Structure formats: C-alpha cells, structure tokens
Amino acid sequence: MPRNLFEISQNTRIKVLEVSKKANKGHIGSGLSICEIVVAILDSATGVGTDDDDRTRIVLSKGHAALAFYSALSEFGIISDDELYSYCVNGSKFGTHPDPIQTGTDFMTGSLGQGIGFGVGAAMATKIKNRQSQTFVVLSDSELNEGSTWESLYVAGHNNLKSLVVALDLNGQQAMGKTRDVMQLDGLPNQLAMVGWNCLALDGHDSENLALAFSRKLDDGSKPLLVVAKTIAGKGVSFMEGKIEWHYLPQSDDQHRLAIEEVNKFRQRTRGK
C-alpha cells in the first residue's frame, strides 16, 4: 500500500515538538519548515541506513533542522524512537546537527553553504561510476548568500548531474532576519534554468506532490532538478509561523501544549475534508 505522507508528515511535526521540548532545545521553526520535504525525500529514497553502494544519499545542508530529519527517519523505521528521543542527551549519537555516526546520515553538515558541495560530489561520483542512485540536498534559502553554494550549483548544471535533486526550503527567513533584507532572491529559479537545471516551484508543505517531483515524475530527468519549495518557518503552529525568534527559542510548558493541540486539530480537520 502507498504510504500516507500527510499522516507521516504530521507525526514528524509532533515528534519535532516533543523531542525539542524534552531536550529544551531550539531550531524548532527551522525543523517544522521542512517536515514534508524530508518525508517526501525518504518516500522516494532507497537503501537509506544501509551500506549499499547504490543507496540514496541525503545531504541536509540545512543542518540546524536535523531534528526534522531524525523524526522522519524514525517514522520510516530507519532509526528507533529510543534513538530519536536520545536527542542531545549526553553520549547520544543524535545532536543538533547531522553526523555520519548516525544511521541514515552520510554527511556532517551545519556550517551553511558546504552541504551542497557534498551533494554535488556525491552526484559526480554516481555519474563517474555509472550508477543509478539519486542524491538529495535540502538547501536553506539563506545558503544562497554563500558564494560556495552558487559555485556548486553551476558545477552541477555544467556537468549535467541528472541524479542530483535539490530541495530549496524557501521560507524567507534566517537566523537574524528576513532573507529579502539580507540578499534578494527574486531571480530564482531563472538563473539556474539558464545554466542547465530543471526547475519546479511547488508548495513545500504538499508532501504528495513533492514526492512525485523527487521521484522524477514531474520532469524529463535529463538534468539536475531544483525544487523551489515555498514553505513557512514554524509551519503548523500559529504562534511560531514566520516568527524569527523561533529559530532559537525552546518551548515553555504552555507553548508546547498549545503547539501539540494545534497540529492535532489541523490533522483532524484535514481528515474530515
């Protein structure tokens, strides 16, 4: 049976809230922004968490949103809930940024602007070795401030790295303010279409449509694919949505209770449609 990606995404969102509360950690808005993206990627991926040379590589270039990735990994049975809930406990493998010591993680990220280079390198290796595996990169819009990001994107287009899929989490904000106030991105995605990329603009909270794109059913598959995923930071929790402060803030007890209630109410309303 096909997976219910909506339910998996909401479960992932609940876990982001629960685990961050248990750990008393922030980066909640960033994690809630990409729940549907990481769920759709894992639905399209193969061999994640194994040593198979042909496994899908996933690069969370937006490393500070790792809790959403871990939560989705647990939903797909790639890591256990016990591992997930060990997040940021002394001695745990699961910290605030991805680390290859973790099951399902191939690349350490966190310093923004570097993850895309890992993804391009993995896709280049796939091409050289004539393999069929895909590489996914989850890129934050703030990383488009980095010259290394643009260099990597141009290299991918020039070399026709058709196994590479980049999901751009376009939520319009970063740690200290709105992205438009730091670097205007109005030219996207035309710049990349001009240098050899297939480009799609999609609702970043529509997991089903994202999964179709990630499985390469919405393009001709002959070029690297950029999915510009329009998202909302803090998605699903009204008092977090679009609020810069939830890049770092942990939840109080009352905030946590309200956040869980809102996600569950949305789930119930959507089921009833």
BAVEX-739653 format. One record per residue: residue in one letter; x, y, z of N, C-alpha, C, O in turn. Coordinates in pm, whole numbers, plus 50000, padded with zeros to 5 digits. Example, Ala and Ser with C-alpha at 12.3 -4.5 7.8 and 13.67 -1.06 7.14 Angstrom:
<pts>
a513194943150780512304955050780513204967050780514244966850846s512854977550708513674989450714512905000350787513415011450804
</pts>
This chain:
<pts>
m500844988050000500005000050000500875012550000501925012850065p500465022849927501225035349931501175041550069500175040150141r502225048250106502285054750237501375066950240501175073550138n500815069950356500045082150377501025093050420501315094650539l501525100550323502585110250352502085121950436502865127950510f500795125150425500245135650512500355131450659500815139250742e499925119350691499975114650828501415113550878501725117250991i502295108650792503705107450832504295121350859505075123150952s503925131050777504425144650796503945150650928504705157250998q502675148250961502155153551088502775146351207503065152551309n502985133251195503695126051300505105131551319505585133151431t505755134551207507095140351212507065153851283507935156851364r506075161851251505925175051313505735173751465506345181151542i504885164451508504665162151650505965157951718506275162651828k506725149351653507985144851712508995156251725509725156951823v509045165151626509925176751637509585184751764510475188851838l508295186751787507865194251905508175186752034508655192652131e507885173952034508085166052157509565164652192509955166552308v510375161452094511785158852122512525171852156513375171952244s512205182752087512835195552120512445200052261513255205952332k511195197352301510765200852437511515192552539512005197952639k511615179652516512345170952609513785175452626514335175252736a514415179652514515815183852518515975198552557517095203052585n514875205952560514895220452587515785227752487516625235952525k515595224352359516405229952252515555237952154514335236352149g516215246552077515565254551976515675248551838515655236351822h515785257251737515745253351595514425246651560514355238151471i513365250451631512065244251609511425249351480510945241451400g511425262451461510845268151339511485262551214510805259951115s512795260851217513525255351102513125241051075512975237150959g512965233051180512575219251163511155217851110510905209851020l510215225651165508825224851121508675229050975507735224950908s509595237250927509565241950789509765230750688509235231550578i510515220150724510925210250625510325196450648510765186750585c509345195050735508795181750764508335174550638508695163050616e507545181350556507035174950434508155172150335508105162250262i509165180650331510275178750238511045166050271511295157850182v511435164250398512225152450432511395139650423511925129150389v510105140550454509235128850440509135124850293509225112950260a508955134450204508845131450061510155125850006510145116949922i511275130950055512565125550011512715110950054513085102449974l512415108050180512565094450228511595084950158511905073150140d510425089950119509485081650045510045077949908509725067349855s510895086549851511465084249719512805077049725513295072049623a513405076449844514765071349860514785056049872513765049749902t515955050349847516155036049866517475033749939518455040749916g517475023850027518715019650091519245028750199520355026650247v518475038950240518945048050345519125040150476518235032650517g520255042050538520555034750661521295021850638521605014750734t521595018550512522375006550479523745010650426524045022450410d524565000450398525895002850339525895000250188526964999650127d524724998850130524614996249987525255007749908524905019349928d526175004449817526835014749737525835022649652526085034249618d524725016349617523725022949533522615029649614521585033249558r522815031149743521785037649825521635052449789522565058649737t520475057749815520245072049801521085079549905521115075750022r521745090149860522455099049953521585111149982521025117149891i521465114550109520685126150151521605135650226522225131750326v521695147850179522555157950242521655168850300521035176450226l521585169450431520815180050495521735192150509522315194650615s521855199650398522725211350401522235221250505523025228350567k520925221650524520325229550632520435221450761519445216650815g521665220250808521955210850916521275213851048521025204751127h520955226651073520345230051201518905225451212518295226351319a518335220351101516985214651103517025199451117516075192651079a518105194351171518315179851175517215172551250516925161051217l516615178651350515595171651427514425167251340513845156651364a514075175051239513015170851147513465158551068512665149451046f514705158251026515225146650954515245134351043514825123651000y515735135751167515745124351259514325119251283514075107251286s513385128551300512005124651328511415116951210510705107051229a511725121451089511255114250970511935100650959511295090850921l513225099950990513915086950989513235077051083513115065251052s512785081951199512105072951292510745068751238510325057351259e510055077751167508765074351108508905063551000507985055650980f510025063250933510265053250829510975040850883511335031850807g511185040351014511785028651076513275027251054513835016451074i513925037951011515365037350984516165039051113517225033151128i515665047051205516185047451342515015044551435513855045651396s515335040751558514285037551655513815050251726514505060351727d512635049451786512165060651867513075063051986513255074452028d513655052352041514595054152152515795062452107516265071052181e516285059751987517405067851936516975082251916517705091551953l515785084251859515295097751836515185105551967515635116951975y514605099352068514375106352194515635107452279515605113152388s516745102152229518035104552295518665117552247519775120952288y517975124652161518465137252103519055146552210518385150352305c520325149852190521055159352276521255154552419521595162552506v521035141652445521395135752575522885132552572523415128552468n523555134252683524985131252687525255117052638524635107452683g526195115852544526545102852489525725098552370526025088252309s524685106152335523845102552221524595105052090525455113752082k524245097351988524755099751853524025111351785524495116551684f522875115251841521995124651772522045138351839521405140751941g522835147251777522955160851826522205170651738521395166551654t522465183451755521695193651683522025194151535521275200251458h523135188051492523495187651351523795173151309524205165151392p523585169951182523815156151137525275152151149526185160451140d525485139151170526825133551185526815119551124525885111851151p527825115951044527835102750982527855091051079527655079651037i528085093451207527995082651305526575077651320526345066651371q525605085751275524195082351286523755073251171524215074851058t522875063851200522265055951095521425064951005520615072851054g521625063950873520855071950778521495084950738520985091950650t522635088450801523325101050770524675098050707525485090550762d524915103850591526185101850520527155113550536528365111750524f526615125550563527465137450561527215146150684526075148250723m528285151050743528185160650852527955174550793528685178850704t526955181350841526675195050795526375203850915526265199151028g526235216450888525965226150995526535239650959525885249850980s527755239750904528315252250854527665254950719527965248250621l526775264850714525935266850596526765270250473527755277450479g526325264650360527005266950233527925255750193528475255950082q528115245650281529025234750249528305222050203528855214250125g527085219950251526385207650220526135205450072526195194150023i525855216249999525595214949856526815209449783526675202149685g528015213149830529235207749770529355192749789529785185649699f528955187849907528955173349931527985166549834528295156049777g526815172549817525815166749727526295166149584526095156149515v526925176849538527455177149402528555166649386528635160049283g529385165249488530425154949482529865140949476530365132449401a528815138449553528195125149552527555122349416527655111249364a526905132449360526275130749228527335128949119527125121349024m528445135749133529535134049037530085119849043530385113848940a530215114349165530685100649180529705090849115530105081149052t528405093449132527385084949070527535084848918527425074448855k527805096548861527965097448716529225090148671529185082648573i530315092248740531585086048701531495070748708532015063748622k530805065748811530695051248832529495045248759529235033248769n528775053648686527635049048605526605041648690526105031148651r526295047448806525275041948894523955049348872523915059648806q522885043948930521555049548912521025056749035519935062349031s521775056649144521275062149270521155077349263521885084049191q520195082549341519985096849347520695102949468520985096149566t520955115849457521435123749570520475135149591520135142449498f520015136749716519135147749753519875157449844520625153349933v519665170349821520205180649908519055189449954518285194549872v518925191250085517965200850140518735213550170519585213850259l518415224050095519165236650097518285247550156517125248850118s518825255450247518075266850300518265279050211519295280450146d517265287850208517405299650122518525308750169519105316050089s518845308550299519945316950347521295312350291522235320250286e521385299750249522645294850192522925300750054524035299650002l521905306949995522135313749868522885326849888523215333749791n523155330350013524065341650043525515337750021526395346350015e525785324650010527145319450009527645317149867526945310949786g528825322149836529395320149704529655305549672529525301449556s530015297649773530275283449750529035276149703529125266349629t527855280749746526605274549702526425276549552526115267049480w526605288649506526435291549363527465284249278527145279349170e528695283549326529725276149252529315261549236529435255849128s528825255549343528415241449338527245239549243527215229849167l526265248549247525105247449160525495248749014524955241648928y526425257548984526875259148846527655246848800527515242648685v528465241148888529205228948853528235217748820528445210348724a527175216348898526185205748874525495207448740525305197748667g525105219748707524465222148579525395219748463525005213748362h526615224448476527595222948368527885208148339528085204348224n527915200048444528265185948429527045176848414527175164648417n525875182848399524645175048375524485163948478524305152248442l524545167648606524445157748713522975154448738522355159348832k522435146048650521005143548649520515135548769519305134748792s521415129648845520995122248964520795131349085520385126749191l521085144249069521035153649181519695160749188519205166149088v519095160649306517855167949333518105177249451518495172749559v517875190049431518005199949538516615205049574515885210149489a516275203649702515035209349755515395222149829516015221649935l515005233449773515295246349834514155250049929513035252549885d514445250350056513465253950159513325269150162514055276050234l512395274150084512245288650066511215293850167510055296250132n511665295750291510745300950392510935315850418510215321750499g511895321850351512025336350354512625342450478512575354550498q513205333950564513835339650683515055331550723515215320050684q515895337950801517095331650852517315336150995516455342751053a518455332651051518645334051196518345348051248517735349551354m518765358251176518705371851230517725381051156517685392951186g516955375851063516025384550992515435378150869515615366150844k514725386150790514115381350667515185380250557516055388750544t515085369550480516075367150375516125378650275517215382250230r514975384450241514955395250142515745407350188516225415150105d515895409050318516645420450371518145417950370518945427250385v518535405350353519955401750350520435400150206521475405550168m519645392650126520015390349986518745387749906518025378049932q518465396249809517255394949729517375383049634518385381649565l516335374449632516375362149553515335361949442514915351249399d514915373449396513825374149300514135367149168513215363449095g515405365349136515745359249008515575344149002515615338248895l515375338049117515165323549117513805320049058512855327549075p513695308748988514765299048956515415301348821516145292748772n515165313048759515625315148621517135313848606517625308948504q517885318548711519345317648697519805303348675520685300748593l519205294048748519655280148737519115273348612519775264648556a517935277148569517405271648442518335275348327518475267648232m518965286948336519855291548229521185284048228521895284248127v521535277448339522835270648345522655255548363523515248948422g521545250148311521455235648298520635228248400520785216148415w519755235248471518905228648570517455227948522516965237248458n516775216748554515325216648552514835223048682515375220248789c513835231548674513375238848791511865237748805511115239248708l511425235048926510005234548959509765243149083510615243649173a508625249749088508195257049207506975249849262505965248549193l507065245049388505995237249447505695241949589506515248549652d504505238449636504145240449776505015231149860504925218949847g505845236749945506755228750025506085221050137506745213550208h504775222750154504045215150255503055205450192502165200350259d503215202750063502415192749993503295180549970503975179449868s503275171450065504215160250061503985151149941504935145649886e502745149449900502445140449787503045145849657503665138449581n502845158749632503365164649509504895165449512505555163749410l505435168149629506895168149643507455154249610508465153049541a506805143949660507295130449635507265127049486508155120249436l506245131749416506195129749272507395136349203508025130549115a507695148449246508825155649187510135148549220510995146949133f510295144349345511545138149387511765124649321512905120349304s510685118149283510825105549211511025107849061511045098348982r511185120449023511465124948886510315122148791510525119948671k509075122348843507905120348758507335133448703506405133248623l507885144648747507385157548701508375164848611508165176648581d509445158048568510385164548476510995153848387510715141948404d511825157948292512335148348194513555140548245514025131348177g514065144048361515125136148421516475137048355517355129048387s516675146448264517945147048192518915157248250520045158348203k518485164648352519315175048414519165174148565518245167548613p520055180648641519795181748784518475189148807518075197648727l517815185848916516485191448944516525200349066516985196249173l516045212649050515835221749162514335222749189513575226649101v513935219249310512545221249353512545232949450513025231949563v511985244049405511845255749491510595253449574509475254949526a510795249649699509695245749787509315257549876510035260849970k508195263749846507725275149926507185269950058506235262250062t507805274350165507455269250297507215280550396507425292350365i506775276850515506565286250624507385281350743507175270150790a508295289450791509035285850912508035284351027507135292551043g508205273751106507285271351216505945265751173504975266451249k505865260251051504605255650994503835246551089504385237151147g502535249551105501655241251185501365246451323500465241651391v502155256551366501965262251499501825277351482502785284251447s500635282551505500325296251466501275306451528501675315951461f501635304651655502475314751720503955313251684504785321451726m504295302951606505675301351558505815305151412506905308651367e504735304651336504825306451192505355320351155504785330551193g506445320351080507015332751030507675341351135507985353051108k507905335951253508505343651363509995340351374510375328951397i510825350651358512275348651361512745342451492513665334351492e512105346051603512595341651734512565326451751513305320951833w511705319651672511635305151686512735297951611512735285651600h513685305651559514915299351510515695293551628516335283151615y515625300151742516445296151857515675292551983516175284652064l514485297952003513795296152131513405281652157512995274552065p513525277152284512875264652326511425267552365511025279152373q510655257052391509245258652426509055258652578509715251252651s508145267052624507665265752762506635254552767506225249452663d506225250752887505225240252901503915244052832503325235952761d503465256452854502215260852793502315261652641501385257852570q503435266652592503625267452447503635253552384503075251452277h504265244252452504315230652399502915224452392502555218252292r502145226352497500785220852498499955226752385499245219452316l500045239852366499285246352259499755241852121498945239752031a501055240252105501605236051975501105222151938500675219951825i501145212952031500665199352004499175199551971498735192551880e498415207352044496975208452018496705213551877495815208351808e497445223551834497215229351701497515219251590496755218151494v498605212051603498945202251499497895191251493497485187151385n497465186551608496455175951609495105180751559494395173151492k494735193051589493475198451537493525199851385492545196851317f494645204251333494795205251187494685191451123494055189851018r495295181551186495225167851135493775163151128493345157451028q493025165751233491635161351238490775168751134489935162551068r490985181851120490215189451022490485184450881489565183250800t491745181650853492115177250718491575163350688491165160650576r491565154750787491005141450767489515142250732488995134050657g488845152450788487405153350768486985159150635485795159550603k487955163850555487615170150427487335159650320487035163150206
</pts>
